[in-house]
Amino acid sequence: MPSDSQQAGFFEAPEAGASGAAKRPLAVRMRPRALGEIIGQPHIVGEGCLLPRLIQADNFGSLIFYGPPGCGKTSLAEVIAEETESKFVRINAVLSNVAEMRDILRLARYEAEKRTILFIDEIHRFNKSQQDLLLPDVEAGNIRLIGATTHNPGFYVNAPLLSRSHLFRLEPVVADAMVDVLATALTDVERGLGSHRCTAEPAVFQAIADFSGGDLRRALNALETLVLSQPIGAHLDEETVEVFARERQIRYDRDEDEHYDHASAMIKSIRGSDPDAALYWTFKMLQGGEDPRFIARRLTILASEDIGLANSHALTVAVAAFEACEKVGLPECEYAIAHAVLYLATSPKSNSVTLAMGAVKKSLRDQPVQAVPLWLRDAHTKTNKGLGHGADYLYSHDFAHGVSGQDYLLEPKQFYHPGTAGAEAATAQRMEQLKKLKADIQRRSKPTDG
């Protein structure tokens, strides 16, 4: 007869030794069974860390695990339930709905003595009303929520729910730790692939770890595919794994956090004048499927924001790269993007345009707005001339060096401060000369007493 949980439409974690366990994917079979088996997250589960203390005391509320795919979020949740002897209910936010959630919460209230841990995979997929539904039972302690997400919780998890949870960020699993797990999985008879009696060179494990990009699930899936494609007792060498490395796809989520993280890395590398790093992040994005026009737009912004008048040609190069992306497309436009990235990264840098723009916006926002002086107003009509518009305007070209000495604000202000890098050094020198020349003209034009 089905249990209450099965009738409610959700499921609990299968018990060890359940029938059909051998048919489950290797990545599932090899999941850690205790906190000490969690790998790749020493900053969370290492000695002296907060999470192990909370688990040992069985004194924690809601937890949010944030990290890339295959880093162990689900495994960590299952281990916590096992070590605290809690009832473990797992749902996926993509497949769940409000009716199912109500059934889960109602049963958790009824079975309060079982200390239900509700694990919600991809919790960022829940909308606001679904997340709000959890709040009363989280606050009352009817459930202990563990949410897992690959997306920044600050953007996707409601502030009230986030404020009631401990947030832990998991990192991609390092290659060395991954190699150890792969070697164990190949020989483990109980949970791994030991019954196939295959052997492998150490380089095979290293190659799989390298192209898995910190995703342990992906690495185990690759190993399982390799072994199952070989006869019993086969030996795996580097040549066997080459096809996986050749056909691998770089993990890059162009619509979410990685999109912005990689763009940020590219921009900061260019700003820091590191052409190699800038090119690396740029082409990681491109090979991950990023729209080249997005990259070109960022380069165009950067050309003025971070290079500016130190090298005004940078803007021309960036705009040309954007046009190449529009008119030529991939893969040929990669040349123009690489050209622009290297040119911008090796250009002298100045943020004087950014600072000037920020200063003038602040002035307009925080200080009284100035009217246009009469001598600068349009005087094309008889009415305007009759009002005195433009009457005292001094035409700059009528004066030596093109400087009349006239002011162009009722209350003169300085927003632009020239930098000293690249071409802007000459601009700074010229602006200083113009300032002295204008001051001299104004001093000589003042009427003298007597």
C-alpha positions, 0 to 999 in steps of 0.5 A: 500500500502506498505511503502518505508521501507517495500519495501526496505526489512527492518522494523520499530518498531511497534507502541504501540497498533498495531494489534496482539501486545498481541500475541508478546512474554512477553519479547517484550511486557514488554519492557521499554517505557521511559528512566526511565523504564530502569532497571539494568543499573544505571551506564549508565542511572542514574542521572548525567550520560552522556547518558541521557544528550545526549538523552535529548539534542538530540545531539549524534552521533553513539552509541555502546551498548556492553553487555550480552544477555537480559541486555536491549540493544535493549530496550535502543535503542528503548527508545532513538528513542522514546524520540528523536522522531526519525525514528527507523529502526532495522536490524539484522546483521545475516539476512541483506546484502549489498543491503538492507543496500544501500536501508536503507542509500539511504532512510535515505538521502532522509528523512533527516528531520526524523533523522533516527536511524539505529539500528543494532543488532549483529553488530559484525556479519557484515564484514569489507566491510559492516561496511565500507559501513556505514562510509560515512553516519555516518560521514555525519550525514545521520543516527545515528547508534546504534549497539548492540553486545554481543562481545567485540567491540575492536575485532569485530567493525572496528576501524574507526567506533568505533572511531566515536561512544560512547561505553557503556557497559551494565551489566547483570540485577541484581536479585533484579531488575529482581524480580520487573519486573517479579512481575509487568509482572504477574499482568499487564493486558495491557502488561503482564500476568494479564488476566490469574489472576495467583498469585505467591509466592515471592520465585518463582520470586527469583528462576526465577531471580537466574537461568536466570543469569542476562538475563531479556529476559530469565526470562520473557520467563520462567515466560510466559511459567510457566503461560501459562502451568497453568490453569487460576487463578493458584497459582505458588509456588516453586515446580512449578518452580523447573523443570526450575531450574533443567533443566537450562543451564548455559549461557556460550559462549565457542567460544567468550568473555566469554570463555576468561573471565572465563579462565582468572578468573580461572587462576587469582584465581589459581595464587592468591591461592584461590582454591574455586574461581578457582574450581568455574570458572573451573566447570562453564566452564565445565558445560557450555560445555567447552572442558576439554582439553582447561582447562587442557592446561591452567593448564599446562601453569600455572604450569610453568608460575606461580608456576614453581620451587617453586613446580616442581611437579605442572607441572607433575600434570597438564600434568597428568590431560591433559592426563586424559582428552585425555584418559578418557574424560568427565565426569570422567576426571573432577576428574583429573581437580579438582585435578589439580586445587586444587593442583595448587591453594594451591601450593607455587607460583613463576614466576621466570621461566616467568621472566627468559624467558622474560629476555633472549628473551629481551637480544636476541632481544635488544643486540648483539647475542653471539657466542658459545665459542670455549671451548663449541663447538662440538669436535666430528670430526677431523676437529672440533678438529683441529679448537680448538673446545672443547680444553679448556673445563673443565669437571664439574664432575672432580671438587669438588662439580661438579663446574669447575669455567668455564664460559658458555657465552662469556659475562656472564649474569644473567637471572634467579633470584630464588624466595623464596617460596616453594622448590625454597628457597632451589634452591636460597640458592644453587645458591648463594653457587655455585656463591661464589664457582665459584668466589673463583675458578676463583680468585684462578686460575688467574695468580699472578703478579711477 
